[in-house]
Structure formats: C-alpha cells, structure tokens
Amino acid sequence: MVEDVSVQVTRVRLLTGELWSVPNMKFVDQPVENLSSRRYIRRIMEINLPFGTSEKKVRRTIEVLEELLRSEEVVGDGEGDTQKHPPKINFTEIAEYSLNLRVDYYYLMHPSGTVPQRDSDRGWFTYLDHCSRVNALIIERFAEEGIEFAFPTQTIELEKGLPEAATANDLEGQPAT
C-alpha cells in the first residue's frame, strides 16, 4: 500500500509490514504494475511425472487435473470463470528426470477489478489458502489414481561386481579398480 508520496521518495507498506522508501526515479525509468488492482491471478504450476510414466498415464493425469480444476470445489473457492479463463494443462517437456506438465488456471481477486485488495475480503493470503486447498486435492486425487510425482533419480550400472566371497575387510588397503 502506498502510504506517502513526496518529492524524492514514495513510501510503500509491504504485506510483511515493512515500510520501504522507493526513490521516485525508479518509477520514471521502470514500469510499475499495480498488483492490488488486478482482477485475476494466473497460477502457473509445474507437475513432474516419473520418466517411465506411460503415455496413457500422462493423458489420464491431464484428464484428472482438468476435472479437478473445473470442479465446483476449486472453481467455487477461486470464483473463476472457466468459460472466459479455462484451465490449461500441457505436456511441455521430456526432461532429464521427468515428464513435465504445465498447469495454468485463474483465481478471481475481485469481480470488478476496481476495488483494491486491501478493501476486499479476497487478497494474497486468501489466494495462498486456495493454493493449499488445490495442492491437497491434487495429492489426494493422484493417490486415488495411482499417479506418482517425479523426483530426481540416478541409475548406476556396474559392469563388474565384487567377488562373491569378498567383504569390505578383505578389500581394505587394496587399490580401487
């Protein structure tokens, strides 16, 4: 929230409660985005599936996410308009450790976009609560569907193993091969 504008600085109160003094020259040579006047927040998530996930399971994952993001529980809480702003789920990348999906959907901050967030019952913290609910629903639905999340993995293949009878004590002091 802008608290004061003087000849040289503008004082801005952050959500954390801190008061920042920003030189007015910053507003001259850089664009200023008024986030408190936006109608929607577009949430972008990346969901990574394990590398060996089948094409059929990837398609099912996209269907599950689409169903979830169009459900009354998510749309009602986010007050979204899925006709104007439908959720988008895309298989965007075959990465080193995972198959990556990009998920975009919208959360309504204020219907008219003319009421500042500080004067509305919806704001940054209600948006974060919404994100928590959606994340929990995704985890729940993935568990029901047997869909796994990826995590970095590494496979090491040994060409020649240790002799069957060898133990760590037997090898002590021997050069590595």
Backbone as numpy.savetxt, mean C-alpha at the origin, in Angstrom:
# Nx Ny Nz CAx CAy CAz Cx Cy Cz
-2.65 22.80 8.60 -3.50 23.97 8.60 -2.59 25.20 8.60
-2.90 26.17 7.73 -2.15 27.42 7.71 -2.61 28.25 8.90
-1.67 28.59 9.75 -2.01 29.38 10.95 -1.72 30.86 10.79
-0.69 31.19 9.97 -0.33 32.59 9.84 0.45 32.79 8.55
0.18 33.90 7.87 0.93 34.28 6.69 1.49 35.66 6.94
2.83 35.79 6.91 3.46 37.09 7.08 4.23 37.43 5.81
4.96 38.51 5.82 5.68 38.96 4.64 6.73 37.94 4.20
7.42 37.29 5.16 8.51 36.40 4.80 8.21 34.91 4.97
7.33 34.54 5.91 7.08 33.12 6.16 5.59 32.84 6.31
5.25 31.59 6.06 3.91 31.08 6.32 4.06 30.00 7.37
3.23 30.06 8.42 3.30 29.08 9.49 2.19 28.04 9.28
2.62 26.77 9.23 1.72 25.67 8.94 1.76 24.68 10.10
0.57 24.31 10.61 0.45 23.32 11.68 0.26 21.95 11.04
1.17 21.02 11.33 1.10 19.67 10.78 0.12 18.81 11.58
-0.27 17.66 11.02 -1.14 16.73 11.73 -0.50 16.25 13.03
0.83 16.23 13.06 1.55 15.79 14.26 1.54 16.83 15.35
1.06 18.03 15.05 1.01 19.11 16.03 2.17 20.08 15.90
3.17 19.73 15.11 4.32 20.61 14.94 3.92 21.85 14.15
4.58 22.96 14.44 4.36 24.20 13.70 5.60 24.46 12.84
5.41 24.48 11.53 6.52 24.73 10.61 6.43 26.15 10.08
7.57 26.79 9.98 7.66 28.09 9.33 8.30 27.87 7.97
7.53 28.12 6.92 7.99 27.86 5.56 8.23 29.21 4.88
9.46 29.43 4.37 9.72 30.70 3.66 8.76 30.86 2.47
8.21 32.02 2.32 7.25 32.27 1.24 7.85 32.05 -0.14
9.18 32.15 -0.27 9.83 31.89 -1.56 9.58 30.44 -2.02
9.37 29.52 -1.09 9.07 28.13 -1.45 7.76 28.04 -2.22
6.84 28.95 -1.93 5.54 28.94 -2.60 5.60 29.62 -3.96
6.66 30.36 -4.22 6.80 31.08 -5.48 7.34 30.16 -6.57
8.35 29.34 -6.24 9.01 28.55 -7.27 8.61 27.07 -7.29
7.68 26.67 -6.42 7.24 25.28 -6.40 5.72 25.22 -6.28
5.11 24.24 -6.94 3.64 24.12 -6.82 3.24 23.72 -5.41
2.06 24.16 -5.00 1.53 23.83 -3.68 0.23 23.06 -3.89
0.17 21.88 -3.34 -1.03 21.06 -3.44 -1.79 21.16 -2.12
-3.04 21.57 -2.19 -3.86 21.69 -1.00 -4.57 20.36 -0.76
-3.94 19.49 0.00 -4.48 18.16 0.23 -5.78 18.18 1.01
-6.00 19.19 1.82 -7.21 19.22 2.63 -8.45 19.55 1.81
-8.28 19.98 0.56 -9.43 20.30 -0.28 -9.77 19.20 -1.28
-9.03 18.10 -1.25 -9.30 17.03 -2.21 -10.57 16.27 -1.84
-11.25 15.80 -2.87 -12.47 15.01 -2.64 -12.12 13.57 -2.33
-11.18 13.01 -3.07 -10.83 11.60 -2.94 -9.35 11.44 -2.64
-9.03 10.33 -2.00 -7.65 9.85 -1.93 -7.61 8.58 -2.77
-6.69 8.53 -3.70 -6.49 7.30 -4.46 -5.45 6.48 -3.71
-5.85 5.31 -3.26 -4.92 4.42 -2.56 -4.31 3.48 -3.58
-3.00 3.37 -3.52 -2.26 2.47 -4.41 -1.56 1.44 -3.52
-1.85 0.17 -3.76 -1.21 -0.90 -3.02 -0.50 -1.82 -4.00
0.58 -2.43 -3.54 1.22 -3.48 -4.32 1.08 -4.77 -3.53
0.54 -5.77 -4.18 0.39 -7.09 -3.56 1.25 -8.05 -4.35
2.12 -8.75 -3.63 3.08 -9.65 -4.27 2.72 -11.10 -3.96
2.63 -11.89 -5.02 2.33 -13.31 -4.91 3.63 -14.10 -5.12
3.74 -15.28 -4.52 4.97 -16.07 -4.71 5.23 -16.36 -6.19
6.49 -16.46 -6.54 6.89 -16.61 -7.93 6.24 -17.80 -8.63
6.03 -18.91 -7.94 5.46 -20.09 -8.58 3.94 -20.12 -8.67
3.27 -19.02 -8.35 1.81 -18.98 -8.39 1.32 -19.22 -9.82
0.32 -20.09 -9.95 -0.20 -20.40 -11.28 -0.97 -19.22 -11.87
-1.08 -19.22 -13.18 -1.82 -18.16 -13.87 -3.28 -18.16 -13.42
-3.82 -19.33 -13.20 -5.21 -19.45 -12.72 -5.37 -18.81 -11.34
-4.40 -19.02 -10.46 -4.46 -18.45 -9.10 -4.27 -16.93 -9.15
-3.45 -16.45 -10.08 -3.29 -14.99 -10.25 -4.62 -14.39 -10.67
-5.30 -15.02 -11.65 -6.61 -14.52 -12.09 -7.61 -14.54 -10.94
-7.60 -15.61 -10.14 -8.53 -15.70 -9.00 -8.22 -14.62 -7.97
-6.94 -14.34 -7.76 -6.55 -13.28 -6.82 -7.10 -11.94 -7.27
-7.01 -11.66 -8.56 -7.55 -10.41 -9.11 -9.06 -10.36 -8.91
-9.74 -11.48 -9.14 -11.20 -11.54 -8.92 -11.55 -11.29 -7.45
-10.81 -11.90 -6.54 -11.06 -11.73 -5.11 -10.89 -10.27 -4.71
-9.82 -9.64 -5.18 -9.59 -8.23 -4.86 -10.68 -7.34 -5.44
-11.09 -7.63 -6.67 -12.18 -6.87 -7.31 -13.47 -6.99 -6.50
-13.82 -8.23 -6.12 -15.04 -8.46 -5.31 -14.95 -7.69 -3.99
-13.81 -7.79 -3.35 -13.63 -7.15 -2.05 -13.76 -5.63 -2.15
-13.10 -5.05 -3.15 -13.11 -3.58 -3.29 -14.44 -3.04 -3.80
-15.31 -3.91 -4.29 -16.65 -3.51 -4.70 -17.70 -3.90 -3.65
-17.26 -4.55 -2.58 -18.20 -5.00 -1.55 -18.76 -3.80 -0.78
-19.95 -3.99 -0.22 -20.59 -2.92 0.55 -19.74 -2.52 1.75
-19.07 -3.49 2.34 -18.24 -3.19 3.51 -17.13 -2.18 3.18
-16.48 -2.35 2.05 -15.40 -1.45 1.66 -15.95 -0.17 1.03
-16.87 -0.31 0.09 -17.41 0.87 -0.60 -18.20 1.75 0.38
-18.98 1.12 1.26 -19.75 1.89 2.24 -18.87 2.68 3.18
-17.82 2.03 3.68 -16.91 2.72 4.60 -16.12 3.80 3.88
-15.68 3.50 2.65 -14.90 4.47 1.89 -15.75 5.50 1.18
-17.08 5.28 1.20 -18.04 6.15 0.52 -17.63 6.39 -0.94
-17.09 5.35 -1.55 -16.61 5.48 -2.93 -17.74 5.35 -3.94
-17.47 5.77 -5.13 -18.40 5.65 -6.25 -17.72 4.76 -7.28
-18.06 3.47 -7.26 -17.38 2.52 -8.15 -17.79 2.69 -9.61
-18.84 3.50 -9.87 -19.18 3.80 -11.27 -18.20 4.84 -11.83
-17.98 5.92 -11.05 -17.07 6.97 -11.49 -15.61 6.58 -11.30
-15.32 5.89 -10.21 -13.95 5.53 -9.85 -13.88 4.04 -9.52
-13.95 3.18 -10.54 -13.89 1.74 -10.25 -12.51 1.33 -9.77
-12.45 0.31 -8.91 -11.13 -0.18 -8.51 -10.42 -0.79 -9.72
-9.11 -0.67 -9.73 -8.29 -1.22 -10.82 -7.27 -2.18 -10.21
-7.25 -3.40 -10.73 -6.27 -4.38 -10.28 -5.56 -4.89 -11.53
-4.24 -4.75 -11.56 -3.46 -5.15 -12.73 -2.28 -6.01 -12.32
-2.00 -7.01 -13.15 -0.81 -7.85 -12.99 0.31 -7.08 -13.68
1.13 -6.39 -12.91 2.05 -5.42 -13.47 3.47 -5.90 -13.70
3.89 -6.93 -12.96 5.31 -7.26 -13.07 5.60 -8.71 -12.67
6.50 -9.31 -13.42 7.11 -10.58 -13.02 8.48 -10.18 -12.48
8.58 -10.14 -11.17 9.79 -9.65 -10.53 10.72 -10.80 -10.16
11.81 -10.46 -9.53 12.83 -11.46 -9.18 12.29 -12.51 -8.20
11.49 -12.09 -7.22 10.99 -12.99 -6.19 9.47 -13.16 -6.20
8.77 -12.42 -7.05 7.32 -12.40 -6.92 6.63 -12.02 -8.22
5.32 -12.25 -8.22 4.42 -11.77 -9.26 3.66 -10.62 -8.62
3.74 -9.44 -9.21 3.24 -8.24 -8.55 1.93 -7.74 -9.15
1.00 -7.44 -8.26 -0.28 -6.85 -8.63 -0.31 -5.42 -8.11
-0.81 -4.51 -8.92 -1.03 -3.14 -8.47 -2.53 -2.97 -8.28
-2.90 -2.43 -7.12 -4.30 -2.22 -6.77 -4.52 -0.73 -6.54
-5.48 -0.14 -7.27 -5.85 1.27 -7.09 -7.34 1.33 -6.75
-7.68 2.09 -5.72 -9.09 2.36 -5.44 -9.19 3.69 -4.70
-10.41 4.20 -4.54 -10.60 5.55 -4.02 -11.36 5.56 -2.70
-10.97 6.53 -1.87 -11.62 6.78 -0.58 -12.12 8.22 -0.62
-13.40 8.42 -0.35 -14.00 9.76 -0.40 -13.66 10.53 0.86
-13.03 11.68 0.69 -12.72 12.55 1.83 -13.91 13.45 2.17
-14.49 14.06 1.14 -15.66 14.92 1.34 -16.44 15.01 0.04
-17.77 14.84 0.08 -18.57 14.81 -1.15 -18.40 16.02 -2.06
-18.33 17.20 -1.51 -18.25 18.38 -2.37 -16.82 18.78 -2.67
-15.89 18.40 -1.81 -14.51 18.80 -1.99 -14.27 20.24 -1.61
-15.29 20.93 -1.11 -15.12 22.34 -0.75 -14.99 22.55 0.75
-15.28 21.52 1.54 -15.15 21.63 3.00 -13.77 21.12 3.39
-12.96 21.94 4.05 -11.64 21.46 4.46 -11.75 20.25 5.40
-10.77 19.37 5.34 -10.80 18.17 6.16 -10.93 18.48 7.64
-10.33 19.59 8.09 -10.40 19.91 9.52 -11.83 20.21 9.96
-12.72 20.55 9.00 -14.12 20.84 9.32 -15.04 19.67 8.99
-14.47 18.53 8.67 -15.23 17.35 8.27 -14.99 16.23 9.27
-15.91 15.27 9.32 -15.69 14.12 10.20 -14.82 13.08 9.51
-14.44 13.32 8.28 -13.54 12.42 7.54 -12.23 13.15 7.33
-11.16 12.43 7.53 -9.84 13.04 7.35 -8.78 11.96 7.26
-7.54 12.37 7.46 -6.41 11.47 7.31 -6.53 10.24 8.21
-6.94 10.44 9.46 -6.98 9.32 10.39 -8.15 8.38 10.12
-9.27 8.89 9.62 -10.35 7.98 9.22 -9.95 7.21 7.97
-9.16 7.85 7.10 -8.63 7.15 5.94 -7.71 6.00 6.38
-6.84 6.26 7.35 -5.94 5.21 7.85 -6.73 4.07 8.50
-7.81 4.39 9.23 -8.68 3.35 9.79 -9.27 2.50 8.67
-9.70 3.15 7.61 -10.25 2.46 6.44 -9.20 1.52 5.84
-7.97 2.00 5.68 -6.88 1.17 5.14 -6.68 -0.07 6.01
-6.71 0.09 7.32 -6.55 -1.05 8.23 -7.66 -2.08 8.02
-8.89 -1.60 7.88 -10.02 -2.52 7.64 -9.85 -3.28 6.33
-9.49 -2.56 5.29 -9.31 -3.20 3.97 -8.18 -4.22 4.03
-7.07 -3.87 4.66 -5.94 -4.80 4.77 -6.35 -6.07 5.52
-7.09 -5.92 6.61 -7.55 -7.09 7.38 -8.47 -7.96 6.53
-9.36 -7.33 5.75 -10.26 -8.09 4.88 -9.49 -8.85 3.80
-8.45 -8.22 3.26 -7.63 -8.89 2.25 -6.95 -10.12 2.86
-6.37 -9.97 4.03 -5.71 -11.10 4.69 -6.72 -12.22 4.95
-7.90 -11.85 5.42 -8.95 -12.85 5.71 -9.38 -13.58 4.44
-9.66 -12.83 3.37 -10.11 -13.44 2.11 -9.01 -14.30 1.47
-7.77 -13.84 1.53 -6.67 -14.62 0.98 -6.54 -15.94 1.73
-6.69 -15.92 3.05 -6.61 -17.15 3.84 -7.72 -18.11 3.42
-8.94 -17.59 3.24 -10.07 -18.43 2.82 -9.82 -19.06 1.44
-9.18 -18.32 0.56 -8.95 -18.76 -0.82 -7.64 -19.53 -1.00
-6.83 -19.59 0.06 -5.54 -20.26 -0.07 -4.55 -19.48 -0.91
-4.66 -18.16 -0.90 -3.76 -17.28 -1.64 -2.65 -16.85 -0.69
-1.42 -16.99 -1.12 -0.27 -16.66 -0.27 0.35 -15.34 -0.72
0.95 -14.64 0.24 1.74 -13.45 -0.06 3.19 -13.88 -0.28
3.88 -13.17 -1.14 5.28 -13.48 -1.42 6.18 -12.83 -0.38
7.32 -13.43 -0.21 8.39 -12.82 0.56 9.69 -13.20 -0.15
10.72 -12.37 -0.01 11.97 -12.68 -0.72 12.50 -14.06 -0.32
12.85 -14.85 -1.31 13.40 -16.18 -1.06 14.62 -16.37 -1.94
15.39 -17.37 -1.58 16.57 -17.69 -2.37 16.73 -19.21 -2.34
17.00 -19.79 -3.49 17.22 -21.22 -3.59 18.71 -21.45 -3.85
19.30 -22.31 -3.04 20.71 -22.65 -3.21 20.79 -24.12 -3.57
21.45 -24.42 -4.66 21.62 -25.80 -5.09 23.07 -26.20 -4.89
23.29 -27.32 -4.21 24.63 -27.84 -3.99 24.90 -28.93 -5.01
26.03 -28.85 -5.67 26.37 -29.86 -6.66 26.95 -31.10 -5.99
27.75 -30.91 -4.96 28.38 -32.03 -4.29 28.18 -31.85 -2.79
27.56 -32.81 -2.16 27.31 -32.71 -0.74 28.46 -33.27 0.07
28.32 -33.25 1.39 29.31 -33.81 2.29 29.22 -35.32 2.27
30.33 -36.01 2.54 30.25 -37.47 2.67 29.27 -37.82 3.77
28.58 -38.93 3.62 27.53 -39.31 4.56 28.00 -39.38 6.00
29.18 -39.92 6.22 29.65 -40.14 7.59 30.33 -38.92 8.19
30.57 -37.89 7.41 31.29 -36.73 7.91 30.42 -35.91 8.85
31.06 -35.38 9.89 30.39 -34.48 10.82 31.16 -33.17 10.82
30.63 -32.18 11.48 31.31 -30.89 11.55 32.66 -31.05 12.22
32.79 -31.91 13.25 34.06 -32.12 13.94 35.08 -32.75 13.01
34.65 -33.67 12.14 35.56 -34.32 11.20 36.16 -33.31 10.22
35.42 -32.27 9.90 35.86 -31.31 8.89 36.64 -30.15 9.47
36.72 -30.05 10.79 37.38 -28.91 11.44 38.84 -28.85 11.01
39.28 -27.68 10.61 40.67 -27.48 10.22 40.95 -27.81 8.77
40.00 -28.39 8.04 40.20 -28.72 6.64 39.86 -27.50 5.77
40.59 -27.32 4.68 40.27 -26.17 3.80 38.89 -26.36 3.16
38.21 -25.23 2.94 36.90 -25.27 2.29 37.09 -25.62 0.83
36.15 -26.41 0.29 36.21 -26.76 -1.13 35.04 -26.20 -1.86
